[in-house]
């Protein structure tokens, strides 16, 4: 298994539809909700999970294999968590043939 790149999740379009106080900033919480196929993202917390745009590495799942990752974003306006959760699906298709490059 070798790294083939990275993916950046994007929650920058999130907003508070009922802002009650000017200056209240949004906070973000990303989690890996589900993995189907060959799960190659290590099972540790997402770096930058508390930002609008965290990045994480992607690894080749192998020839004729695939991975589907579902990430969940919860946004908080300083008082309550969002009730309409954003879900992002990342599909990785294996393409590497031969030994992993060094």
GUMILUM-118197 format. One record per residue (C-alpha): residue number from 1; x, y, z. Coordinates in Angstrom, 1 decimal, decimal comma. Layout:
% GUMILUM-118197
resi: NUM; xx: X; yy: Y; zz: Z $
...
% end
This chain:
% GUMILUM-118197
resi: 1; xx: 0,0; yy: 0,0; zz: 0,0 $
resi: 2; xx: 1,4; yy: 3,4; zz: -0,9 $
resi: 3; xx: 0,3; yy: 7,0; zz: -0,8 $
resi: 4; xx: -1,3; yy: 8,2; zz: -4,0 $
resi: 5; xx: -2,2; yy: 11,7; zz: -2,9 $
resi: 6; xx: -4,5; yy: 13,5; zz: -0,4 $
resi: 7; xx: -8,0; yy: 14,8; zz: -0,2 $
resi: 8; xx: -9,2; yy: 18,0; zz: 1,3 $
resi: 9; xx: -12,7; yy: 18,1; zz: 2,7 $
resi: 10; xx: -14,5; yy: 21,4; zz: 2,3 $
resi: 11; xx: -17,1; yy: 22,8; zz: 4,8 $
resi: 12; xx: -16,5; yy: 26,5; zz: 3,9 $
resi: 13; xx: -20,1; yy: 26,8; zz: 2,5 $
resi: 14; xx: -21,5; yy: 26,2; zz: 6,0 $
resi: 15; xx: -23,4; yy: 29,1; zz: 7,5 $
resi: 16; xx: -25,7; yy: 30,0; zz: 10,3 $
resi: 17; xx: -29,2; yy: 30,6; zz: 8,8 $
resi: 18; xx: -30,3; yy: 32,5; zz: 11,9 $
resi: 19; xx: -27,4; yy: 34,5; zz: 13,2 $
resi: 20; xx: -28,4; yy: 36,1; zz: 16,5 $
resi: 21; xx: -25,1; yy: 37,7; zz: 17,5 $
resi: 22; xx: -22,6; yy: 39,3; zz: 15,2 $
resi: 23; xx: -19,1; yy: 38,0; zz: 15,8 $
resi: 24; xx: -20,2; yy: 34,4; zz: 16,7 $
resi: 25; xx: -18,0; yy: 32,1; zz: 14,7 $
resi: 26; xx: -18,8; yy: 28,6; zz: 13,5 $
resi: 27; xx: -16,8; yy: 25,6; zz: 14,7 $
resi: 28; xx: -16,4; yy: 22,3; zz: 12,7 $
resi: 29; xx: -16,2; yy: 18,7; zz: 13,6 $
resi: 30; xx: -15,4; yy: 16,1; zz: 10,9 $
resi: 31; xx: -15,5; yy: 12,4; zz: 11,5 $
resi: 32; xx: -15,0; yy: 9,3; zz: 9,3 $
resi: 33; xx: -18,4; yy: 7,8; zz: 9,5 $
resi: 34; xx: -18,1; yy: 4,7; zz: 7,3 $
resi: 35; xx: -15,7; yy: 2,9; zz: 5,0 $
resi: 36; xx: -16,7; yy: 0,3; zz: 2,4 $
resi: 37; xx: -14,3; yy: -1,8; zz: 0,4 $
resi: 38; xx: -10,6; yy: -1,8; zz: 1,2 $
resi: 39; xx: -10,2; yy: 0,7; zz: 4,0 $
resi: 40; xx: -6,7; yy: 2,3; zz: 3,6 $
resi: 41; xx: -7,2; yy: 5,5; zz: 5,7 $
resi: 42; xx: -5,6; yy: 4,7; zz: 9,1 $
resi: 43; xx: -8,1; yy: 4,6; zz: 11,9 $
resi: 44; xx: -6,8; yy: 7,7; zz: 13,7 $
resi: 45; xx: -8,4; yy: 11,1; zz: 14,1 $
resi: 46; xx: -8,5; yy: 13,4; zz: 11,1 $
resi: 47; xx: -5,8; yy: 16,0; zz: 11,2 $
resi: 48; xx: -7,6; yy: 19,4; zz: 11,3 $
resi: 49; xx: -11,0; yy: 17,8; zz: 12,0 $
resi: 50; xx: -11,9; yy: 21,0; zz: 13,8 $
resi: 51; xx: -11,3; yy: 23,2; zz: 10,7 $
resi: 52; xx: -13,5; yy: 23,9; zz: 7,7 $
resi: 53; xx: -11,0; yy: 22,2; zz: 5,3 $
resi: 54; xx: -9,1; yy: 19,3; zz: 6,8 $
resi: 55; xx: -6,8; yy: 17,2; zz: 4,6 $
resi: 56; xx: -5,9; yy: 13,5; zz: 4,9 $
resi: 57; xx: -3,7; yy: 11,1; zz: 2,9 $
resi: 58; xx: -5,1; yy: 8,6; zz: 0,4 $
resi: 59; xx: -3,5; yy: 5,3; zz: -0,2 $
resi: 60; xx: -3,9; yy: 3,0; zz: -3,1 $
resi: 61; xx: -6,3; yy: 0,1; zz: -2,1 $
resi: 62; xx: -4,7; yy: -2,2; zz: -4,7 $
resi: 63; xx: -5,5; yy: -3,4; zz: -8,2 $
resi: 64; xx: -9,2; yy: -4,2; zz: -8,8 $
resi: 65; xx: -10,1; yy: -2,9; zz: -5,4 $
resi: 66; xx: -11,9; yy: 0,2; zz: -4,3 $
resi: 67; xx: -12,7; yy: 2,3; zz: -1,2 $
resi: 68; xx: -15,7; yy: 4,5; zz: -0,4 $
resi: 69; xx: -15,3; yy: 6,8; zz: 2,6 $
resi: 70; xx: -18,2; yy: 8,7; zz: 4,1 $
resi: 71; xx: -17,2; yy: 11,7; zz: 6,2 $
resi: 72; xx: -19,7; yy: 13,6; zz: 8,4 $
resi: 73; xx: -19,5; yy: 17,3; zz: 9,2 $
resi: 74; xx: -21,2; yy: 18,8; zz: 12,2 $
resi: 75; xx: -21,1; yy: 22,6; zz: 12,5 $
resi: 76; xx: -21,8; yy: 24,5; zz: 15,7 $
resi: 77; xx: -22,7; yy: 28,2; zz: 15,9 $
resi: 78; xx: -21,6; yy: 28,6; zz: 19,5 $
resi: 79; xx: -24,9; yy: 27,5; zz: 20,9 $
resi: 80; xx: -26,1; yy: 24,4; zz: 19,0 $
resi: 81; xx: -24,9; yy: 21,7; zz: 16,6 $
resi: 82; xx: -26,2; yy: 21,6; zz: 13,1 $
resi: 83; xx: -29,1; yy: 19,2; zz: 12,6 $
resi: 84; xx: -28,6; yy: 18,8; zz: 8,8 $
resi: 85; xx: -25,3; yy: 17,0; zz: 8,7 $
resi: 86; xx: -23,1; yy: 17,3; zz: 5,6 $
resi: 87; xx: -21,8; yy: 14,0; zz: 4,3 $
resi: 88; xx: -19,0; yy: 13,8; zz: 1,8 $
resi: 89; xx: -18,2; yy: 10,6; zz: -0,1 $
resi: 90; xx: -14,7; yy: 9,9; zz: -1,4 $
resi: 91; xx: -14,3; yy: 7,1; zz: -3,9 $
resi: 92; xx: -10,8; yy: 5,7; zz: -4,4 $
resi: 93; xx: -10,1; yy: 3,2; zz: -7,2 $
resi: 94; xx: -7,0; yy: 1,0; zz: -7,1 $
resi: 95; xx: -4,7; yy: 1,5; zz: -10,0 $
resi: 96; xx: -1,2; yy: 0,5; zz: -9,0 $
resi: 97; xx: 0,4; yy: -2,6; zz: -10,6 $
resi: 98; xx: 3,6; yy: -4,0; zz: -9,3 $
resi: 99; xx: 5,6; yy: -3,4; zz: -6,1 $
resi: 100; xx: 5,1; yy: -0,2; zz: -4,2 $
resi: 101; xx: 7,5; yy: 2,6; zz: -5,2 $
resi: 102; xx: 10,2; yy: 3,5; zz: -2,7 $
% end
